[in-house]
Amino acid sequence: MGTGAVGAWVGGCLAAAGVPVHFVVRPARHTTLQAKGLTLTDLEGRQTRLPPEALQLHPHPPDGLKPSLALLTVKSGDTQGAAAALSAALPAGTLVLSLQNGVDNTRVAQAAAPGLVVLPGMVPYNIAELSPGHLHRGTSGQLVAQTHPDVIPWLPVFAQALLPLKLVPDMAPVQWGKLLVNLNNPINALSGLPLREQLLDADLRRCFAALIHEALQVLKAAQRTAAPVTGLKPDRLVRALRLPTPVFRLLAQRMLRIDHQARSSMADDLRRGRVTEIDALCGAVVALAHQHGLRAPMNERVRELVRGWPHAPHPWTGRELWQAMASSLQPLRPPTSKPTP
Ligand SMILES: NC(=O)c1ccc[n+]([C@@H]2O[C@H](COP(=O)([O-])OP(=O)(O)OC[C@H]3O[C@@H](n4cnc5c(N)ncnc54)[C@H](OP(=O)(O)O)[C@@H]3O)[C@@H](O)[C@H]2O)c1
């Protein structure tokens, strides 16, 4: 459900492994995929070609279809509408795996589709559309989903599709861990640089580290934990990001195993003038802070800058961005209004 970067990649890998996949795709993309089909490549040298006739494309979830698994792969702002459309078309009890970022999409989708069973999942890697219909996985990692008996039969299928999938009983720490890493998305988007180049800029790393550090304080106050998704525990990640670039380059070799073309999808959204997921990322940190009588001023500031981009599109240098963030810097303090109980 949603054939953008993640939907086309995961659905495409499954289809290439022989799974009958129905892609729900909006009109503009439908035209592209009908003309070009899908090409899937990755940093390990994968080259998979799915010609247009190999793709079953639908403008809406087709009535009468009884999928044993639906993958929800729209951006956070589209979750409610997409889940409602699935709810209208699919039999009650259908399993829906949300492969979205953010910590609230499963709740939103489940509320919009109360008859379906919505599970949280997590995609750890970056997938970019290098040209129309050409999806490229630019980093590595393993898909994660919440443990559920109906997902277990899918494990060998995902493995065969070169999409190794791990199940965990509690996805909340994984989702928060991924959210912390995704706090780089707005920094990357505002910088206008490819991910690797941006991570090799000490000032831009300092901005990213500051957002994570602030979010960790909020999580601590909320008594929540964040799982490591980069191989480094989040507090160590903050320390690593603050190292001088030559040392960071040596220590963070796994993190820097990104090919030169990868950018965050928020960068694409800003470039194309689309709604971003900033509210699901920095906004989630700000909201959690408020729930606990705190503020998260750096995340607030970055949210403002991303929201303001359409009015003043201009790539920020690391120094400019750090100054803009630092000017909001105050110790976490209670908001002026009363906290939400
Ligand atoms: N890209 C990555 O590297 C990556 C990695 C990990 C996780 N994620 C997460 O995965 C989720 C999806 O991201 P993405 O990068 O794949 O986004 P994307 O490329 O924008 O793809 C989302 C697609 O869903 C379509 N869509 C939205 N509502 C729909 C509906 N009701 N019916 C049919 N199609 C609909 C969109 O169409 P329109 O374009 O016409 O709106 C778009 O083609 C996000 O939460 C993202 O944060 C992304």
The ligand as a Tripos MOL2 file, in Angstrom:
@<TRIPOS>MOLECULE
LIG
   48    52     1     0     0
SMALL
NO_CHARGES

@<TRIPOS>ATOM
      1 N1         13.0390    5.8010    1.7420 N.am      1 LIG1
      2 C1         13.7320    5.2960    2.7280 C.2       1 LIG1
      3 O1         14.9490    5.1650    2.6490 O.2       1 LIG1
      4 C2         13.0590    4.8440    3.9740 C.ar      1 LIG1
      5 C3         13.7660    3.9880    4.8380 C.ar      1 LIG1
      6 C4         13.1480    3.5440    5.9940 C.ar      1 LIG1
      7 C5         11.8650    3.9230    6.2840 C.ar      1 LIG1
      8 N2         11.2190    4.7750    5.4460 N.ar      1 LIG1
      9 C6          9.8590    5.1440    5.8280 C.3       1 LIG1
     10 O2          8.9540    4.4100    5.0070 O.3       1 LIG1
     11 C7          7.7650    5.1740    4.7940 C.3       1 LIG1
     12 C8          7.5730    5.3440    3.2920 C.3       1 LIG1
     13 O3          8.6700    6.1120    2.8230 O.3       1 LIG1
     14 P1          9.0790    6.1910    1.2920 P.3       1 LIG1
     15 O4         10.4330    6.7790    1.2570 O.co2     1 LIG1
     16 O5          8.8270    4.9030    0.6130 O.co2     1 LIG1
     17 O6          8.0190    7.2700    0.7950 O.3       1 LIG1
     18 P2          7.5940    7.6300   -0.6960 P.3       1 LIG1
     19 O7          8.7110    7.3000   -1.6310 O.co2     1 LIG1
     20 O8          7.0300    8.9810   -0.6760 O.co2     1 LIG1
     21 O9          6.4570    6.5640   -0.9960 O.3       1 LIG1
     22 C9          5.1800    6.6190   -0.4480 C.3       1 LIG1
     23 C10         4.2210    6.3390   -1.5920 C.3       1 LIG1
     24 O10         2.9320    6.1230   -1.0690 O.3       1 LIG1
     25 C11         2.0240    6.7200   -1.9860 C.3       1 LIG1
     26 N3          0.7340    6.8960   -1.3220 N.ar      1 LIG1
     27 C12         0.3830    7.7320   -0.3250 C.ar      1 LIG1
     28 N4         -0.9120    7.5570    0.0230 N.ar      1 LIG1
     29 C13        -1.3800    6.5980   -0.7970 C.ar      1 LIG1
     30 C14        -2.6570    5.9960   -0.9590 C.ar      1 LIG1
     31 N5         -3.6840    6.3410   -0.1790 N.pl3     1 LIG1
     32 N6         -2.8030    5.0580   -1.9220 N.ar      1 LIG1
     33 C15        -1.7740    4.7040   -2.7060 C.ar      1 LIG1
     34 N7         -0.5350    5.2330   -2.6070 N.ar      1 LIG1
     35 C16        -0.3530    6.1730   -1.6680 C.ar      1 LIG1
     36 C17         2.7060    8.0010   -2.3850 C.3       1 LIG1
     37 O11         2.1420    8.5450   -3.5360 O.3       1 LIG1
     38 P3          2.3530   10.1260   -3.8490 P.3       1 LIG1
     39 O12         3.8110   10.2910   -4.1300 O.co2     1 LIG1
     40 O13         1.4740   10.3550   -5.0310 O.co2     1 LIG1
     41 O14         1.9380   10.8580   -2.6050 O.co2     1 LIG1
     42 C18         4.1310    7.4830   -2.5880 C.3       1 LIG1
     43 O15         4.2920    6.9640   -3.8990 O.3       1 LIG1
     44 C19         7.9810    6.4880    5.5320 C.3       1 LIG1
     45 O16         7.4530    6.4210    6.8260 O.3       1 LIG1
     46 C20         9.5080    6.5850    5.6090 C.3       1 LIG1
     47 O17         9.9540    7.3950    6.6850 O.3       1 LIG1
     48 C21        11.7630    5.2370    4.3040 C.ar      1 LIG1
@<TRIPOS>BOND
     1     1     2 1
     2     2     3 2
     3     2     4 1
     4     4     5 ar
     5     4    48 ar
     6     5     6 ar
     7     6     7 ar
     8     7     8 ar
     9     8     9 1
    10     8    48 ar
    11     9    10 1
    12     9    46 1
    13    10    11 1
    14    11    12 1
    15    11    44 1
    16    12    13 1
    17    13    14 1
    18    14    15 2
    19    14    16 1
    20    14    17 1
    21    17    18 1
    22    18    19 2
    23    18    20 1
    24    18    21 1
    25    21    22 1
    26    22    23 1
    27    23    24 1
    28    23    42 1
    29    24    25 1
    30    25    26 1
    31    25    36 1
    32    26    27 ar
    33    26    35 ar
    34    27    28 ar
    35    28    29 ar
    36    29    30 ar
    37    29    35 ar
    38    30    31 1
    39    30    32 ar
    40    32    33 ar
    41    33    34 ar
    42    34    35 ar
    43    36    37 1
    44    36    42 1
    45    37    38 1
    46    38    39 2
    47    38    40 1
    48    38    41 1
    49    42    43 1
    50    44    45 1
    51    44    46 1
    52    46    47 1
@<TRIPOS>SUBSTRUCTURE
     1 LIG1         1 GROUP 0 **** ****
